[in-house]
């Protein structure tokens, strides 16, 4: 089994406290459905800085990260299938990358 990092992009905020609670309930249900494959539920992240040889920008780049999770799956395709059920897809995109062993 390999570990895969889900990198969440997009940060649309719920329009009300009720909508936020409903979204969090969907996240909880999805994480529960993933079960033991969810090795690190991760966290949302705030504004980021982008570093390059030209300096530091306060914009998070062209597609800023809004959070991450780590799952364990038998294959890349299996990791993608797990991500397809994530409620983040209603407000953004999910980048899936395999964690490489060093």
C-alpha positions in Angstrom: 0.0 0.0 0.0 1.1 3.5 -0.8 0.3 6.9 0.8 -1.3 9.6 -1.3 -1.6 13.3 -0.4 -4.8 15.1 -1.3 -4.1 18.8 -1.9 -7.2 20.8 -1.8 -7.5 23.9 -4.0 -10.3 26.5 -3.9 -11.6 28.1 -0.8 -15.3 29.1 -1.3 -16.8 29.9 2.1 -20.3 28.6 3.1 -22.9 31.3 2.9 -24.3 30.7 6.5 -23.5 29.0 9.7 -26.1 26.3 8.8 -24.4 25.7 5.4 -21.1 25.5 7.2 -22.4 22.9 9.6 -23.9 20.9 6.8 -20.6 20.9 4.9 -18.7 19.8 8.0 -21.2 17.0 8.5 -20.6 15.9 4.9 -16.8 16.0 5.5 -17.3 13.9 8.7 -19.4 11.3 6.8 -16.9 11.1 4.0 -13.9 10.7 6.3 -15.9 8.0 8.2 -16.6 6.2 4.9 -12.9 6.3 4.0 -12.1 4.5 7.3 -8.6 3.3 8.1 -7.4 4.4 4.7 -7.5 8.0 6.1 -4.1 8.0 7.7 -4.0 11.8 8.3 -7.2 13.9 8.0 -5.0 16.9 7.6 -6.3 20.4 8.0 -7.4 23.5 6.2 -4.7 26.1 5.6 -4.6 29.9 5.6 -2.9 32.3 3.2 0.4 31.1 1.9 3.6 32.7 0.6 5.2 31.6 -2.6 9.0 31.5 -2.6 11.2 31.6 -5.7 14.7 32.7 -6.7 13.1 36.1 -7.4 11.8 36.5 -3.8 8.6 36.0 -1.9 5.1 36.7 -3.0 2.1 36.8 -0.7 -0.4 35.4 -3.2 -0.1 31.6 -2.8 0.6 31.2 -6.5 -1.8 30.7 -9.4 -3.7 27.9 -7.6 -3.3 28.3 -3.9 -3.7 25.4 -1.5 -6.6 25.4 0.9 -5.9 22.2 2.8 -4.6 18.6 2.7 -5.2 15.0 3.7 -3.3 11.8 3.5 -4.8 8.4 2.5 -3.4 4.9 2.0 -4.5 3.0 -1.1 -3.4 0.0 -3.1 -2.9 2.1 -6.3 -3.1 5.6 -7.7 -6.4 4.8 -9.3 -7.8 3.6 -5.9 -6.6 6.9 -4.3 -8.4 8.8 -7.0 -11.6 6.8 -6.5 -11.5 7.6 -2.8 -11.1 11.3 -3.6 -14.1 11.3 -5.9 -16.4 11.1 -2.8 -14.9 14.2 -1.1 -17.3 17.1 -0.5 -14.5 19.5 -1.4 -15.2 18.8 -5.1 -18.4 21.0 -4.6 -16.2 24.1 -4.0 -12.8 23.3 -5.6 -10.4 20.8 -6.9 -8.3 18.0 -5.4 -4.8 17.3 -6.6 -3.7 13.7 -5.8 0.0 12.9 -5.4 1.8 9.8 -4.3 4.0 10.2 -1.3 7.5 9.0 -2.3 9.6 6.9 0.0 13.1 8.2 0.4 
